[in-house]
Amino acid sequence: MSKTVIITGASGGIGAAAARRLSRDGHEVVIVGRSQEKTRALADELGTPWHLAEFADLSQVRSLADALLAAHPRIDVLANNAGGMMGDRTLTVDGFERTFQVNHLAPFLLTELLMPALTATGATVIQTSSAAARLFARFDIDDLQNANAYSPLRAYGNGKLANILFTEELQRRHGDDGISAVAFHPGMVATGFAGETNHLLRRIYHGPFRTLFTIPPEKGADQFVWLAEGSAGLTFVPGGYYESRRISTKTNPQAHDVDLARRLWDSSEEMVRPFREIHSQE
């Protein structure tokens, strides 16, 4: 059965690879990116709708949600794939630490704004997370802005752990409404990842030996497509976090902290409240 699949961060990497696969399989793919040139080029290649949004600006996320709801009243899959590791600690125009906002707060807001359409169709909500949640996260619910002991890798790990916590809490809160949430680690994929930082990972992902440590985007997109085309309860367990098409048994211990997930949701909801209120008034 053909599905309407919205993919953020779709102008390159596994997002673009998944968009190509899903389009080839006959699904209606809607791509979202921040680069007009790259996003439009992929949309022209696939003959699919496209939208632009910079996740470091929550007003653009709100406008994106408005545009998506107007143009695509049916949404079967929302793939929150946009994200990345940043360089030095900076604040966005909204006053939030950039890594936290781009990786967690922006997709959190987008998902909440799209909730009417998502629940109406019993949609699958996919979060692209990472093993960085296990390896590098030092998550402090009282320091979501990564103000203390900041490092690009720690902030990124915290953001990816937030993706898993969000997935589990989304399932708890909206599973009975028809939502099926799931997160996955695509592997170390040869993309533009870590391009904005001077961390060692930049050398791994962009250096001459990157093929020794990374996999091509097409392979990284395998689980992405598998989850998007699959069915909750048959293909995957709702609320689960997957690596290599299996529920990971090696996640960060904090990933299953119910109270932590609840507090993160409540804090995130308070942060994005002004953008939700504006949305509801229009």
Buried (B, 14 or more C-beta within 10 A) or exposed (E): EEBBBBBBBBBBBBBBBBBBBBBEBEBBBBBBBBEEEBBBBBBEEBEBBBBBBBBBBBBBBBBBBEBBBEEBEEBBBBBBBBBBBBBEBEEBEBEBBBBBBBBBBBBBBBBBBBBEBBBEBEBBBBBBBBBBBBEBBBBEBEBBBBEEEBBBBBBBBBBBBBBBBBBBBBBBBBBEEEBBBBBBBBBBBBBEBBBBBEBEBBBBBBEEEBEEEBBBBBBBBBBBBBBBBBEBEEBBBBBBBBBEEEBBEEBBEBBEBEEBBBBBBEBBEEBBEEBBEEBEEE
